Amino acid sequence: MSKWISRALFATTVFVLAPTTFAADFFMHDGMLGARWKYQKNVAGKEKTNDVQYHLDAGGGVGVMENKLKLEFHARTGSSYTSGWSNTGLGRSDDSFDFHVRRLYLSYQPSTIWGFMTGSMAQEYGAGTSNTSFDGDGWITGYRINYSRNSSKFHFTYGDLSDYSKPSFFERTEGMGEFNFGHMIWTYDTESKNQGSFGYIYNVTDKADHYAQVAFKKNYNDGDQYVVIEDTLALTKKRGNAVGLTMGSKFGSMMKASLAWAHKTTSFILPTNDKILAGHNAWLALKFPKIWKGGDLYDAELFVNHIHNLSHSKGFRSELGLTLKF
């Protein structure tokens, strides 16, 4: 399908199906402004990154028909699928300004059970995380059906995931007419708020790989502590695999901490969390939320991340930063 036909398809979906005769409800999502220092050495022990970076995050939309029909957008810094930060020029790298509308989608929720989405959307994780599937900065361009009833949720996504180097949706509109990626995931919530999920991924763009997903999240003390066990296995001859274990805890309102381990084989090629290198990885993440408040305008959060590649002891990555959440 040509680029112009696919763009016309999305434009028709947005502007023809979206009724303009109803009272509109405009809204904004929480925004974020951040700065961090990032230092990284590769598995050979060579310095790869030593930079001060910045982060901008904004989103919002408009809803009609009592918000059953919504058009939403999400813009963020970063130059690729797995990047959400840009360089200030302080450090090894030159300055850059990459701020793009990564996601723009139309959603229709005719009932509490069914929902439909089209455009550039976030990935679905079920009970899992970005450590074994898709980076949280990424997207999927296409179409989605959502089903939710009682404790079960089912998502079916079909579309395009062929170019990880174009964060701007407006450079990927031809993907609305391409079908090289499919993802089905079922999630079940128990009464104790524990979660389990099973998924299947079909990715034609990467040599027709098929993946099976399984994840389980156990909550303790009303979610103040949790454990996540997850695995994504390629059902192909190379048998690429990504498996992870994450433990997290809140310490009152002053600190959140998580300790994780993940292993990813070199033949596993899905764009996972960009912190995860090939081999065994262990990392510690600390967050100090609301270290001060700017009235009703913003909350400030300090964070520290350190990840070490256990398979290659010279490889590691450290981050120290501050974010303002609006």
N, C-alpha and C positions, 0 to 999 in steps of 0.2 A: 504494500500500500504506500502511495507516495506521501511525502512529507506534508504537502498541502491538504491532501484528503484527510490525513490523520488529525491535523490541526483543526480542520473544519468539523471533524467529528466531535472533538472535545468542546469547541466553541458552541456547537449546537446543543450538546449536553448541558452546558452551563447556562447559556442565555435563552434557549428556547424552553427547556424544561423548567427553569427557575421562574415562577410566576412573579411578576413585578407589581401586581395589583393589590398585594397584601401589605399590611403595615410591617415595616422592617425593624428588626431588633439588632442594632450594631453592638459588638462586644470586642474586648481585647483579652488575650491570654496573658498570663504572667510573663513579664520580660526579664532579661538578665543582662548585666554588664559585668565583665570579669577581666582580670589580669593574672598572669601566672609566669613563673620561671620554670622552664623545662630543660632538663639535662639528660642526655641519653648516650650510651655507648652501645655499639653493635656487638655481636657475639665474638668478634675478634678483638674486642677491647678498644676499638677506635672510636673517638668522639664523633658522634653523628649530629647531635643537637645540643646547643647551648644558647638558648634564646629567651627573651621576654616576649610573651604573646598576649593577645587580647581576644575577647569573646563578646559578641553581641547576639542577642536572641530576642526575637519579637514575633508576635502572632496575633491573629484576631479573625474577625469575619462578620458576616451578616446572616440573620436567620429570619425566615418568614413562616407562615402557617403554624404559629405557636412554636417556632424553632424545630419543627419536624423536617424542614428543608433548610440546610445551611451551606453557605459557601465560606470556606475557611482557608487561611494561609499561614505559613510558618517560614520565617526568614532567619538565616543564621550565617555567621562567618565560616570560613574554611573553604579550601579549594578542591575537595574531593569527597567521595562517599564516606570515608572514615575520618574526615578532619572537620572539627568544629571550631578551631582556633586559627588566627592569622598572626603573622610576625609583625612586630613593631619596628624592626630594624636594629634593635638593641641586642647584639649577640652575633652569632655566626652568619645568620641569614639576612637578606635584604628585606626591607619593609614591604608589606603587601596589603591590599584592601580587597578582600573577597567577602562580599555580603550578598547573598542570593536568596530568592524565594525558592527554597528547596521543595516545599510541599504546597500544593494548591489543589483543593478537592471539593467536590460537591457531595453532600451526604443527604440521604432521605430516610427518615425513620417513621414509617407509617404506623407502627405499633411498637409495643414494648418488646416484641419478639423478633421482628424482622427489621433489617436495615440494609441500605445499599450505599455504596460509595464509588466515586469515579474521579480520577485525576492522579496527582502525585501524593502518596500517603506514607505514613510511617509503617514499619514492619510490625507484625504481631509476634509476641514472645511466649504467650501462654504462661506457664509457671516458671519458665526459664529466663535467661538473661542474654545480653549481647555477647557474652564470652564464648558461646558455642554456636552462634548463628549469624546474626547481622548486626553491624555496628549501629549504635543508637543515633548517630548523626545521619544515617542513610535514608533511603526512600524506596518505594516501588511505584512504578507508573502503570496504571491500568484500572482494574475494576475489582470490587470486593462485595461479597454478600456476607452479612453478619446475622447469626441466629443466636438468641439468648432466651433460655427458659429454665426457670427454677435455678438449679445450681450448675447448669451446663451452658457453655458458650462454644460456638463453632464459627470459624472464619474461613472463607474460601477466597483467595486472591489470585487473579490471573492477569498477566500483563507483561511488561518489559523490564528487564534488569540487565541491559547489555552494555551500558557505559557508566563506569564508576567515576569518570573524570569530569562530569558535567553537573555540578551542584545546582545550577539554575534550571528550574522546570521549563522555562521558556526556550531552553536549548534542547529539551528532550520531548517536546510535544509530539514528535513523530512516533514516540513510544506508545501513544494512545492507540495506534493501529498495529502495533507489533505484539506478538504473543510467543514469548520464549521462556516464560517463567510461571510456575504455579506453586501455590502454598496452601495447604489445608492444615488447620490446627484445631484440636478440640481440648477444652479446658474444663475441669470439674472442680468446684469449690465445695468443701465439706462445711458442716455447721461450725466447726472449730476454726474456720477460715484457712485451713490448709488447702493446698492446690496441687493438682496433678494435671499434666498435659501430654498429648501425643500429637505428632505432626508428621507431615510428608512434604518434601520439597522436590520439585522437578525444575531443573535449571538447564535449558537447552544451550544457553550462551557459554557454558563451561563444559563442553563436550558431553552434553546430555547426561549430566550427573543426576542421580536420584539419591535422596537423603531421607533417613528416618530420624525423628526427634522424640525424645522422652525427657521429661523434667518433673521434679517433685519439690514442693516447697513446704516445709514444716515451720509453723509459727508457734512461738512460746510467749506467755505473758501478754496476750492481746497484741502480738506483733512486735513487741519491743525487742525480741530476739527471734532469729530465724536461721534456717539452714536450707540451702538450695543444692540439689544434686541434679545434674543434667548431662545429656550426651546427644551428640548429633553424628550419625554414622552414614558415610557414603555407601550406597548399595551398588557399587561398581567394582571393577577388577582391582583398582588401586586401594579400595577400602580406606579412604581418608577418614579421619576421625577427630572430633574435638569433644573433650569431656571436662567437666568442671565441678568443683565443690566450693561453695561460698557460705561463710558464717558471718552474721551481722548482729549488732546489738546497739541499743540506745543506752546512754548513761545520763538519765534524767533529760533535761532540756539543754545540757551543755555540750554533749559530744555524741557523735555517731561513729561507730567503727565497724569495719568489715575486713575479714581475713579470707583470702581465697587461694585456690590452687587450680590450675588448668593445664591440660596437655593438648597440644595440637600437632598432628603429623604434617610433614612437609607436603603430602599429597592432598591435604584438605585445603580447598581453594575458595570457600565462601568468604566474603568480606566481613570477618568477625571484628569484635572490639580491637581497635588498633594497638592496644597495649599488649595483646597476646601474640607472642612470637612462637615460632616452631619449637617444639620440645616442651619440657616441663617449666611452668611459671608459677611463682608465688608472689603475692603482693598484699600490701597493707594500705588501707584507705582510711583516713581520719577526716571527719568534718566537724567543725565547730559552728553550729547554726546560730544565727541571731546574736553574734558577739556584740552587735549594737544595732539599734533601730533608729531609722530616720523618720520618726513619727509614723504616720500612716503611709509614707511614701516608699520606703524600702527597708529590707532586712539585709544585713551584711553577714557573710559566711566565709570563714577561713577553712582551707582544705590542704591536706598533705597526702600525696600518693607516692608509693615506692613499689616498683615491681622488679623482680630479679629472675633472670632466666637460669633455672637450675641445671639445664642441660649444657649450657655454655656459661660458666661462672663469670665471665668477663662482661656479659651483656646485662644491662640494667637500665632503668628509667626512673627518674625522680621528678616530682612536680610540687611546687609550693605556690599557692595562689589565693586570691580573694575575689568573691563575687558579690554583687549587689542584686538582690531580687526585688523587682517592682510589683 
